[in-house]
Amino acid sequence: MKLPNSNKLPIEKLSACFTDTTNAYKFYWFLSILDHLLEKEELHIPLKELAIRMIASAWYPLDYYKLSFGKQDGFKKIAISISNKIVVDNSPNAKTLFEQIYQRMNPEEINILHKEVFLLLRWVPYRFLRPFFKNQLIGLKDHKINKRIIELANSGIDMNRCPYYFGKEEIIITQDWFNYFQTNQNILRSFIKWHLVKFLQKNNPNVIGLSEKLEKPIVRNMKLAKIFWKKFISSVNTKCIYSNVMLSNKSMSLDHFLPWTFIAHDQIWNIIPTIRSVNSSKNNWLPSLDKYLDVFLQLQFNAMSFHLKNNNLNLVEDYLLFFGVSVEELIGLSYSEFELNFKKQFFPLFETARNLGFSYPFIYKNK
């Protein structure tokens, strides 16, 4: 993926900032700069603000989706500390996590958060600019590089040479780079996220839906799943597998058996009807397989078979994709074949979720 060219600016050097990246800090550093410029359009950006923006963005993949940034990452513990201090509101109309941190944490907590992040970032603001001064840094000892980059960036010889220079506890974006960033915000974000997904693939090789796990979750589309289960429940007496309570279309809630924060989709093979108290208490836990897997599979098979029998083929497409079979092959599956094929697909996903740190096991307790 290439960035838009410029007659004034060395864009190839900006592209080189993400070559051979060994941790995620640079991605979130640049994203935070773009976030600031999008919201405030100010050339002066406090380092404290950038630090809080960075951890607010990194919180989603690290703590909400339980991804790994690799062995060198120091963000994970800081992300978890945010969850220990505030309950993050991830509803569609909620304010950004950056705003929630400033509104719901006290100044002392925010200062501690800033210091923790910037302890990790003592190199990033300077090393991000290293490609812009590659020739001037040849042969220089590592401990002298940061100071030399500051000198070069602040020299004023060519203000378009690099995107920003340094003030007191702030960076200052140069005007031509500011114009470039604002004109190409969407392309730049896509460029960063493309590189970030490649980085995450190396550290989370068995995780699905990485591109969906970079930021706040989007509104979920449960329309098809609601139709699927309402039609079934209207014709077949159905009990919640967790509570053993008889379900009705009015009382039904829909549960992702593997948490949505792990699976990041709304495919019907992972969704079952429950009572609302189950859904709220289960949250992001993995269900006990000893207690619930057999009844989950039986309910899934019964509902799928019902829709196949009634020729509701648009409602079973998720099973066709999940099993990789034709409609005729799906119709011909016995329960034992369904169970065997389902478990082959399911268990690797379940083990990956456990390895990522999703809580286990969830067992519903009737109140």
N, C-alpha and C positions, 0 to 999 in steps of 0.2 A: 504494500500500500504506500502511495506517494503523497506527499504534501503539496499543496498549490505553490507554484513558483512565484518569485518576486524579483523585480528588477533592482530593488534596493537592498534586499536582505539575503544573507547566506543561509538559505533554507536547508541546504544539505547538512549543515552543522547542527541544526535543530533536530533533524532526523537522526543524526548520529548519537544524540543524547540517550537513546534507548537501545543502543547496540550492546550486546553481551551484558544485559542487566542481571545482576545476581540477587537483588532484593526488590521489593515493591515500592521503596521510598520515592524514587524518581517519578514513578507514575502518579502517585498521589500528590507529590509536590507540584507538578505541572497542572494537574486537574484542579488543585486548590487555587492556583493563580488564575486559571480560566473562570472558576466559580466566582472569585472576587470581582474580576473584571465584568462578568456578566451581570452581577447584582449591583455593583457600586460605580463602575466605570471610573475608578480612581487610580492614578498612576502609582501612588504611594501605598504600599501594602505592609502592614505590621507583621513581623515574623510570628508574633503570638497568634494572630488571627489565622495565618497559614497553618500553624501547628494544629489548632483546634479543627480547622476545616479538614485537614488530612486524616486525623483519627476519626472524625465523624463519618467520612466517606469509607474508610477502611473497616469501620465497625460492621457494616453489612456483610461483606464476604467472610470476615473473621469470626464474629460472634453470632450473628443471625443465621448465616448459612454454614458455619463451622468449617470453612475452608482453611487450607494451610498456605502460608507464604514462604515456607521452607525453614530450614534450621537456623538461618541467620536472622530471621524475623524477630523484632522486639515489640511489634504492634499488638500482638495477641493479648498479652497480659493487660495492656492499657485499655484495649477494647472491652475486655471482660470487666475491668474496673468501672467503666461507664454503666454497664448493666447492673452492677452492684449498688450504684448510687441513684440511678433513676430508672423508672419503667418507661421504656421507649415506646412512643405512640407511632405505630406503623400503618394506621388507617389511611385510606386514600387522600383525605383532605388534611391530614396532620402536617404541622410545620416540619421543616427539615430538621434532621438530627443536630446540625450545627446550631440552629435557632433554639432547639429544645435544651441543649447543653447550657447555653447562656441564660435561658429563662429559668431552668430548674436546678441548676447547680449554683452554689454560692461562690463569690469571688475567690475565696481561698482554694476551693476545690478546682476551680478553673485554672488558677495559677499553678497548682500542683500538676494538673493534666498537661498544661503547656510545658512545664519543665521536664516532665517525663518524656514527652514526645520529642522535644528539642535536644534532649540528651542523646537520643538516637539519631537526630538529624544534624549533628554538628558538622558533618561533611557535605550533606546533600545540597544546600544552597550554592556551594562553591563548585563541587564536582559536577553538578548539572551543567555548568558553563565550560567544563574542561574542553569539549570539542571545539569551542570557539577560539581557544588559545593553544591549540595543540602544538604548533611549532615553537611558541614561546616557552613552553613547559618542558621541552625535551631536555633530559639530563638532570632535571631538578629533583632533589631529594623529596620524598613523599611528605615529610613534615613541614616543608616550606611551600607546598603547592597552594594551599588555601590562601595564605597571605599574598602570594603572587597573583592569584586570580582576582582578588579584591583590588589590588593595585592596577591590574590591566583593565578590569571592568570600569574602574572609577577614573581612569586616566583622561577620558574625554577626547582622546585622539580620534576615535571613530565611534560615535554613539550608536551606530547601527550594527556594530560588530556583534554584540550579544544582546539578549532581550532585556536585561536589567543590570543595574549597578546597585551599590550598597550604601544605605544611610545608617543612622543610628537605630538599631533594632528594627530595621525595615529594608525592603527592597524597593527600588523605583524602576518602573517599566519605562523604557524609552518610547517616544511617541510613535515612531514608525512601526515598531514591534506591537505596540498597543493597537494600532490600526489593523495590522495583519491578524492579530489574535481575535479581534472583534469581528472582522469580516469573515473569518474562517472558523468560528467557534465550533460548529457542528462537525466539520471535517477533522479538526484537531482532536475533538473528543473521540470520534470514531477511531482515529489513528492511535490514540493512547489506549483505548479499550481493546483494540485489535492486538496490540503488543501485550497488554495485561492478560488477556485470555491465553495467549501463547505461554506467558510466564506461569500462569496458574495450571495449565495443562501439565507442565513438567512436575509440579508439586502436588497435583491432585489427579493422577492419571486415570483413576477409576470413577471419577465423579462426573455425573451427567449434568447438562444444562449450565455450564460455567458462564456463558454469556448472559444468562438470566440472573446471575448471582453477584453482580458487581455493585448493585445499588438497591434502593428501596423497592420492595416488590410492587408490581403493577396490579391493577384491579383484576381479580380472577374471574374467569368465565366459566361459571358452573351451570349454565343454562341447559346444556345437553345432559349433564349428569342428573339434574333435577327431573327432566322429562323421563329419563331412563328409569330412575327409581320410583317416581310417582306412578308411572304406568304399571310397574311390577307390584308395588304395594297395594294398588287399587284392586288387583286381581288375586294376589297371593298373600295369605297371612304371614307377616314377617316380624320377627323379633330383633331387637338390637342385640348384636353379638356381645356387647360389653355388659349391658344391664339386664338383659333377658326380658325387657319391657316390650310389649306389643306396640308396633309403630303404626302411625296413621300419616296421611299426607300433611295434616295440619301440625302434627307434633314433630315431624321429621327434621333432622339436621343432617348435613353431609360431612363425613369425616374422611380425611386423607389417611389411609392406613399407615403408609410411610409418610412422615411429615412433609407438608408442602415446602417447608424451608429446605428440605433435602432434595425432593423430587422435582420441584419447580415446574410442575404442570398439573393439569386438571383432567388427566385421562381416567376413564371410568374404571379400568381394571384396578385402580388404586383407591377408589372412592366407594364408601358404603354408607347406608343410612344409619343414624344413631339418634338418641334423644339429646336434647341440647345440653344437658348437664354433663354428659360424657364429652362432648366436643370441647366445652370450655375447660374441663379439668385435664383432658389428655394433652392439649396444647401441642408442643413439639416433641413429645415423648414417643419413643418406639414402643409399640404394643408387645406384651408378653406373647411370644410365639407358642409356648407350651399351652397357654390358656386360650388363645384366640385364633391361631392360624388355621386350624381345621375348619372351624365354623365360618371364618372369613372366606376360605376357598369354596366351601359348599354353597354359601350365599352367592358368591360371584358366579359360580357355575349355574346355579338355578336361575338367576336373573338373565344371564347371557342366553341360556337355552330358551327361556320364555320369549325373549325378543327375536331369536332366530325362528322359533315356531310361528310367531305372529308376523314374520316377514318385515320386522322393523330393522332393516339392514343398516340404515343410517346411524342407528344407535349402537351397533357392535363394531364399528370401524376401528375403535381403539384396541379391541382384542385382535383384530386382523393384523394390525401393526405390531402389537406386543409379541404375538406368537410367530409372525412372519408367514402366515398361511392364507389360503384362499377361503372364500365363503363356504365352498363345498367341504373343504377340509375341517373348517371350524364346526360345521353342522355334524360332521361324522365323529367328533371327539367324544369318547366316553369320559366319565368323571375321572377315572384313574389316569387317562392320558392327559386330560386337562390339568390335573394336579401335578403330574410329573413335569410337564412343559412349563407350567407356571413357576414351580419351585426352581427350575433351572435358571429362569430369568430373575426371579425374586431374590434368592439368597445372596448372590453377589452384591446386589444393591443394598440389602439389609446389612451385610457385614461392613460394607463401605461406610454406611451411615453410623454404625457403632464405632468404627475406627476414627471417624471424624469427631466423635464426642457427644452425639445425641444421647440424651438420657434414656436408660432402659432398666427394668421393664415397666411399662405402664400397666397397672391392674386397677380397674374401676371398682370403687367401693360404694355400694348403695348407701345412701344416707337415710 
